[in-house]
């Protein structure tokens, strides 16, 4: 009997088999490979940031020409639209993470987020009233909340052991998106006009649609691990049914996590977090395994996770302070145009390509000392920004050099460990108390809180830096950010040391690397 269309649609969206005799999807090994999943998540994050930044140069035009806002009110409404985006991101991130932990598939909420992104871009493109533009920004914020919360949780499900390295690739995607989106938007708007800016956005969204529809999660792919004697589904060093090539389904823990390709380890489960001897002890029938009464509330009670969230607020505040002030500063001080002001951020972006290396070190030695080093090294660099005050070649070189070094310390050393530490802290608690996080796990809500903290820090940094630069001036803003960075170094001391990071005993080969 042929399955009905609703049944096929539900199976497609959730990824579950229609019936036990369903054949594996085409190209299952590639579509569920670590390489492809990491690439898809990175493109999703890049697309979200690109669509956000691409239209920044055209928002004033949308308000004045499309929506008929008087010129003297354009600045006010631009700020309101930014506030709408941040509000939706702050509110939506924990909700999206909570939902992701209770759905059978990470893929479904990612598709919902994609619909929100497409709708928001269409509204911002065609909106001829302020109300439609506000709705577009709200939908854009909700889309970002889903992409970051669910996307990062999917990376943890996929990589598990080497989550720090994956977060490094996310940092690259984020940095590239932040850098090129305003530059492309401004250049295209100046050369071709209003609508071609959105054509670029829709083209990138189309690519994102294809990848998200093609993606198959590892836990979904393992449904076919024993189909017709099917051997372990693997690509290169990436195995779904186990790194040893054994057939049959992978044993599953009660936390609902997905396989990681690490010798049947599941992220967030005892098998994923402990040595073989610990596993044997955990499997003893007389050992109780009780989950916390309110696992999600336990997240914000954890010292390590609170340190992560505070560190993210501080790091995002400093990064967004530069996004807010540096273009204005170089315009006023060096008389640079908007294109040159955008290109100066290349100095920050290029060092960020070292983030995967920092992630690998974090996977091996823990997040504590890389993050402390990143924030601490940023303090003197931020103080030295006060010496850039005149339109001379030497000071232009000094500014670019300081920005490049801050790219190393903030985007690579500080940001990547803070992203990975959420997973380390959760896994460490699970190793100490098996089943503590409940049947569904908490990765979704954890990275929802991470995104919430990032959005909150970005809002604080933008407002604070704008006020300081317009009032006391550039020098005061510089040493104020240095104080924030010092506090970030102190807060990072609360992150977990290498000794408390879960140990892995898998003999699997190194995971396939993802290249942007």
N, C-alpha and C positions, 0 to 999 in steps of 0.2 A: 504494500500500500504506500502510495506516494505521500510524504508528509505535507501538511497544509502549509500555506504561505506564512501565517502567523507563527507556526512552529519553527519553520526555517528561519524566519526573521529573529525570533528569540534566540535560537541557537547561534545565529551569526553575531548578534550583539553581545551575548554572554560568552560565546566560545565553547559552550558545552555540546556534547554529542546529541544528535536528534534521537538516536537509538543505539543499542550496543553494537549493531552491525555497520554503523556509519564508517565510511572509509576516511583515512587521514586527509586533511586538506592538501592541496598541491604545494610543493616546495616547503613542507612543514619544517624541515631541519633549518633552512635558512631563515624563514619567517619567525622562528622562535629562538634564533641564535642570540647569544649575548651581544655580539657586534651589532646586529640589526636593531635590537631593543635599545641599546645605548644610543645609537645613531638617531632613532626615532624620538626618544625623549629629548635629546639635545636639540634636534630640529624643532620640536614643539616649543621648547623654551626660547629658542632663537626667534621663532615666528611670533610668539607672544610679545617679546620685547621689540621686535622690528615693527609690528603693527602699532605698538604704543608710540614709539619714537618717530616713526615715519611721518605721522600726521601732525606732530608738534609744530612744524613750521607753517602748516596750513590752517591750524585752528583759528587764528585771528581772522583769516579770510572767510572761513566758514561762518564765524560769528557775525562779521560785518556785512558780507555780501549775501551769503546763503540765508542767514537767520535775521538779518536786518537790525542787528544790535548797533546802537550809536557808537561812534569811535571812542568817545570818552568812557564807555563802559566795557570795552573789549578786554582790558586787563583784568577787571573785576571778574568777568565771566570766565576768562581763561583760568583764573585761580579756582573758581567754583568747579569747573570741569575736572581739574586735577584733583580737587578734594573729593569729588564723586568717585573717581577711579580708586583713590586710596581707601575710601570708606568701604567700597565694595570688596576690595582686596582684603582689608582687615577683617571684615565681618564674614566674608565668604570662605576664607582659608580654613578655619577650624571646621566649618560645616562640611566643606568638600572632603576634608580628611576623614571626618567622622563617617560620612557616607561611604567613602572608599573602603573603610575597614569593614563595612557591613554588606557590601555587594560581592557577588561571586567573581567579579572580574574587575581589574583595574582599567581594562580597555573601554568598558562602557562609560564610566565617568569622563575618560579622556575624550571620547566622541561627543559627549554632552558639552564639554568645554569647547570643543571645536565648533559646534553649532553656535554657541554663545559668541565666539570670536568672529565667525562669519557674519552673524547678525549685527554685531556691534560695528564692524567695518562698513557694512552696507548702510547702516543708519548714519554713521559719521560722514559717509560719502554723499548720501542723498538728503540728509536731514536739512529742512528749511525752517525749522523752529528751534528755539533754545531747548524746549522739552525733549525733542527727538535727539538732540546732541547730548543732553544729560543722560537719556536712556542708553545711548550708544556707549558713553563712558562707563556707566554702571555695568553694562553687559561685558565690556572689555575688562573691567576689574574682576568680575566673577569668572571670566575665562582664565585670567591669570591665576586666580586662586586655585582653580581646578588643575591647571597645567603644573604649577609648582608643587602643590600638595600631593597630587596623585602621581605625577611624573617622578618625583624623588622617591616616593614609596615604591614605585615599580622598579626603580633602579636598585633599591635595597633588596627587593624580592629576587631580582635577577642576579646581582653580583654577590651579595652577601659578604663573602670574605674580603673582597677587594673593593669595597664601597668607596673608600677614599679616592682611589684612582678614578672611578666613575664620576665622583663629584668634581674632580679636576677637569674633566671634559665638560661638565655642566658650567663650570666657571668660565671656560673658554667661550662657550656658546653665549653666555650672559654678557661677557665683555665685548665680544664682536657685535652683538645686537645693540648694546648701549652705544658703541662707538659709531657704527655706520648708519644707523637708522636716521638720526637727525641730519647727517651730512647728505645722504641720498635724498631724503625728503626735501630738504632745502634746494639742492641742486636740480632735481627734477621739476619742482614747482617753478623755479626761476627760468628753466629752459623750455618746459613743455606745458606748464599750467597746472590747474587744480586736479582734474580727474586722473591724469597719468600717474600721480602719486598713489592713488588707490588701485590702479591697475597692477602696480608692483605688489601691493599688499595681497590682492586676490590671487596673483600668480603663486606667491609663496604659500598662501593658505591652501591652494590646490595641491601643491606638493605634500604639504602636511597631511591633507585628507588621505592621499594615497597611502602614505606610510602608516598612518594610524589604522586604516582599514586592513592593510596587509598584515600588520603586527599580530602575532599570536604569543600569548604569555606562556611561560614555561610550565606552569601548573596545568594550563589547558592542553599544551602539547603532550604532556605525559599521559593523557587519556588514551593515546594511541601507541604507547610504548610497547604494548603486547599484542598489537593488531597483527593477525596472521603470522605470529612468530617474529614480529618486528623487533629488531635489535635496538639498542639504545640510540636515541636520536641525537646526533652530535654534528657539530661543525668544527673542525680543527680540534682545539683543546676544550671546546664548550660542549658539555654533555648534559642531557636532560635527565636521562634515566640513571646516570651515575658515571663517574669518571673511569670506571674499570671496564665499561662496555657490557655490563650485564644486562639481560633482558628482563622485561616485566616492569610493572609499575613501581614507582618509588614509594617507600613507606612514608606516611604523612603524619606529622604531629598534630596535636589538637589546636594549634594556634592559627590555623588557616593560612600559614605562610606558604611561599612557593619554593620550588627547588632552585638551587643556586648553581648546580653543576659541580658541587664540591663534595663528591663521594656521598651522595644521598643526604647531605646536610640541608636543613631548611632554616632560613633566617628567622631569628626570634625563637627558635626551638632549642631544647637541650642538646640535640644532636649537632646543631649548628654552632653552639657556643662552647662546648666543652671537649675534653680529651676522651679517648676511648674508655678509660677507666671510669671517668665520671658518668659516661653514658650507661655503663653497666650498672652503676649504683642507682642512677635515675630510673632505670628500667625495673628495679626491684619491686615486686608486687606490694610489699608492705610499706612503701614510701608514699605518703600522701602528696598529691599535687593539687593544691588549691590556688585558684586565681584570686587576685585582689577584688574586693567588693565593687570598687569603682576604678577600674584600670586607668581610665583617662584622667581622673583626678590625681592618681598617683604620679602621672607624668610631671605635673607642675610641682609636686612635692620633692622630686629628685634634685639633689644638690647639683649634680652634673648637668641635668637638662636645664635647670634655672641658669646655670653659668653659660650654657650655650645660648639661651634666649637673650640674656643680657649682652653677651658678646656680639650677637647678631645685630641687636639694636644699635650698638656703638659702631660696629663696622659699617652698617648701612648708612648711618647718619653721616659718617665721614665721607663715604663714596658719593652720596647724593649732594653733600655740601659742595663738592668739586663740580658736579654736574650743573649745579645752580649758579655758582659764582665764577668759575674759571672763564667761561665764554665772555662774561661781562668784563672781567678784569683784563683779559688780553686785548679786548676791543678798546677799553679806555686807556690802557697803559701803552700798548704797542701799536694801536690803530690797525689791528688786524680785522679783516672782514669775517663774515659768519663762516665761510668755508675754512679759512685758516684756523679759526677758533675751534671748529670741529675736529680738524686734523691733528691738533695738538694732543688730543686724547689717544692718538696712536702710541705716544710715549708710555701711556698707562697700559694699553692693551697688550703690546708685544711681550712684556715680561709675564703676562698672565698665561701665556702658552706653556709656561713651566708648571702650571697647576697640577697636571696629572703626575708629574714627578713628586711634587709635594704630597699628593694623595697616596702614592705608593709608600713614601716614608711614613706617612700617618698610619697607614694600614699596618706597618711593621712596628713602629715605636709608640703609637698612640697620638692623640690630638693635643695633649696638654702643652708640650714644649714648643712645637711649631707655632701654635697660636700665640703663646706668650712671646716668642721671639718676634713674630710678625708685628704685634702691637707695640712691643718695646722698641723695635728698630724704627718704627714710624714716628716716634716722639721727636727725635732730633731732626728728622727730615721735615716734619711739619713746622717745627720752630724756624728752620732755615728758610721757609717760604717768605718770611718777613723781609729777607734781604733782597727779594725781587721787587723793585719799586720804580725802576727807571727804564726808559726805552733805549737800551744798549744791547749790542750783540752778546756781550758777556752774560747779561742777566737773562736774556732769552734762552741761552744755552743752559744757564743754571736752572731756570724753570723746567725746561724739558728733562734735564737730568734728574731733578728732584721728583718729577712726576713718574719717570721711568722706575726709579727706586721705590716709590710708593706703590707702583704696580706690583713689584715683587713682594713687598711686605704686607700690603693690605689684600690684594686680590688673590695672591698665591698662598702666602704663608698663613694669613689670618682666616680668610674666607673658607678655603677648602677643608681644613680640620674642623671648623665649626659645623660644616654640613655633615661631615662623617660622624662626628661625635654623638649625634642623636642616635644613630644606629648602635654605636659602641655601648652607650649607656643602657639602652634597652636590652641588648644582648647580654650585658653583664648582669643585669637584674634577673633575667631569665635563667642564666647559668646558676645563679645562687638559689633562686626559687623557681624551679620548673613549673610552667603553667601560670606564672604570676600575672601575665598580661591577658589572660583569658583565651577563649577559643578563637576569636577573630584577630587577635594581635592589635597593635596600636601604631604601626608605622605610618598609616595615613594621617591620623590626627596629630602625630608627632611632627611630621613635616608640614602639616597645616599650621601648627603653632610656630614652626620655623619661619614660614612665609608671613604669618601675622607679625612676628617680630621684625622681619626685614622691611615690611611695608611701614610699620610704625616708626622704625629708625629712619627710613627714607623721608617720611613726612617731617619728623623732628629736624633732621639735618637740613632739609631744604628751607624750612622756616627760619631756623636758627642762623644759618649762614647768610641768608638774604638780609636778615635784620642786622647782623654784625657787620657785614660788608657795606651796607648802606649807611650805617651809623658810625661806630668807632673806626671801621676801616679794615683793609686787607690784613695788616699786621696783627691786629687783635683777633681776627678770625683765625689766623694761622696758629697762634699759641693756644687759643681756646680749643681747637681741634686736637692739638698736642695733649692737652689735659684729658680730653676724651680718650685718646689712644692709650695714655698711661692707665686710666681706669680700666680700659679693655684688657691690658696686660695683667692687672691685678685680678680681674674677674676670671680670666682664663686659667689662673692657678687652680680654680675649682673644677677644671676638666679632669677626666680620668687619665692617670698615668699609664704607661705601657703595661705595667704589671697587672693592672686591673682590666685590661682589654681582653676579651675572650680569645682563647687560643684555638687554633685550627690544626688538625692533624692530617688533613687530606693530602694524599699524594698526587693529586691531580696536577696536570701541567698548568702553566701560567695561562690565565684567561686571554682570549683574543683581544688585542688592543683595538680601540676605536680611533679612527683619525677623522678629524673634521675636514 
